[in-house]
Amino acid sequence: MSGQGSSGNVIAAVCSFFIPGLGQLVQGRPIMALIHFCLAGLLWLILLGWIIHLWSILDAAWYKP
C-alpha cells in the first residue's frame, strides 16, 4: 500500500465500512483496529457509534504508512 488513494486504502476503507476497525487490521495496524472496534461498539449503545464508524472509514482511506 503506497498511500492515500491507493487500491489498498480503498479496500481497507470498504472493509471498515462493514466492520469498524477491519480496514486498520487489513493495513497491519492491530492496536488502532482494536481501538476503532471497541469505541464503535461502546458508542453504538448510545446511538453515537456512527461517528466512530465514519472515523474508521476515513482513517483507513487516508492512512499513509
C-alpha positions in Angstrom: 0.0 0.0 0.0 1.6 3.2 -1.1 -0.6 5.9 0.4 -3.8 7.9 0.1 -6.0 6.9 -2.8 -4.1 3.6 -3.4 -6.1 0.5 -4.1 -5.0 -0.9 -0.7 -6.5 2.1 1.1 -9.7 1.8 -0.9 -10.0 -1.9 0.1 -9.3 -1.0 3.7 -12.0 1.7 3.7 -14.5 -0.7 2.3 -13.6 -3.2 5.0 -14.1 -0.6 7.6 -17.5 0.3 6.1 -18.7 -3.1 7.1 -16.9 -3.6 10.4 -15.2 -0.6 12.1 -11.5 -1.4 12.6 -11.3 -4.1 10.0 -9.7 -1.8 7.5 -7.0 -0.9 10.0 -6.4 -4.6 10.6 -6.0 -5.2 6.9 -3.4 -2.4 6.9 -1.5 -4.1 9.6 -2.4 -1.8 12.5 -4.0 -4.1 15.1 -3.9 -1.6 18.0 -5.7 1.0 16.0 -8.2 -1.6 14.8 -9.0 -2.6 18.4 -9.5 1.0 19.4 -11.9 1.6 16.5 -13.8 -1.6 17.1 -14.2 -1.1 20.8 -15.1 2.6 20.6 -17.7 2.0 17.9 -19.2 -0.9 19.9 -19.4 1.2 23.1 -20.8 4.3 21.3 -23.4 2.3 19.4 -25.0 1.6 22.7 -25.9 5.3 22.9 -26.5 5.6 19.2 -23.4 7.6 18.5 -21.3 4.8 17.0 -21.8 6.2 13.6 -19.2 8.9 14.5 -16.5 6.3 15.2 -17.7 4.2 12.3 -17.2 7.1 9.9 -13.8 8.0 11.5 -12.7 4.4 11.0 -13.6 4.5 7.3 -11.8 7.8 6.8 -8.8 6.8 8.8 -8.4 3.7 6.6 -8.8 5.7 3.4 -6.3 8.4 4.4 -3.6 6.3 6.0 -0.1 7.0 4.9 2.5 4.4 6.0 
